[in-house]
Amino acid sequence: MDETTTPDHLNPLQSFGRDVKQVRLARKLTQKHLAKATGYTDGYVSKVESGTLLPRPSQKFAKGCDNAFGTGELFAGMLRRIDEGDHPSWFVPYLNLERKASRILDYSTSLPMGILQTRDYARAVFRAYHSGASAETIEDKVDARLRRREVFEREAPPLLWAIMHEACLRTVVGGVEVMSGQLEHLLSVAVSPQVNLQIMPFSAGAPAASTKPFIVLHFTDSPTVLYTETRVGGRIHDSAHTVESALDDYDLLRAHALAPDQSLSLIEKMLREYRA
């Protein structure tokens, strides 16, 4: 932390780091002790405490601090609230459910879902959505979006099935270089056993089901829910009838989309076009 920065003017990450340091010292632990307890390096701990670690400390580190300090879920909760602060308030309920889901079924019609976006692509999206925002605000939102990928680092990561309309690949966001990077990323994540990717081609004609994007979340110990979004915010639907209708729609979309290997071939073809 900069010595000229007063406690009243700390940013959220500096406050988090200050609190980690204060509790560590109160417990008479060195940075090396905390590093060993959390599974990170003492350099990592030092950057956390100074508020200079980018993009942010991980939830694993925060939970490790709680275990080492005996603070319950204090630091995990603090980091979670910092993370939620970079998302619209109406999106936070979905975000909390996404972190617990065992299966995520996504249908996107114009942009790939946030969890599949690259840093450059997400930055271009946020710049378009928030044209008056500062560069720092945009980067905070980008970091928050990319941290959603941490669900795949869980001990039992979710299965993601993503169906994207071809428009998601042809809508040029951020320029051809950004699009090339985005398509390369889709090809790289599609090889994961946790990800199934299908493209709904323009040649499929009129949609077989919903024309609106939606996400269905399955859980091991809770009822399945549907998430939809409008211009003014998002909504979680837990009505059994509504969820079943969405699942029927998803089955139709899966049946009319290209098979996974054909989908990857189309992405590769479009990647060559962008590179050309």
Secondary structure as UniProt FT lines:
FT   TURN            3..4
FT   HELIX           7..9
FT   HELIX           12..26
FT   TURN            27..28
FT   HELIX           31..38
FT   HELIX           42..50
FT   HELIX           59..69
FT   TURN            72..73
FT   HELIX           74..84
FT   TURN            85..86
FT   HELIX           89..91
FT   HELIX           92..98
FT   TURN            99..100
FT   STRAND          103..108
FT   HELIX           114..116
FT   HELIX           119..129
FT   TURN            130..132
FT   HELIX           135..146
FT   HELIX           147..153
FT   STRAND          159..165
FT   HELIX           167..170
FT   HELIX           176..189
FT   TURN            190..191
FT   TURN            193..194
FT   STRAND          195..200
FT   HELIX           202..204
FT   STRAND          214..218
FT   STRAND          225..230
FT   TURN            231..232
FT   STRAND          233..237
FT   HELIX           240..256
FT   HELIX           260..275
//
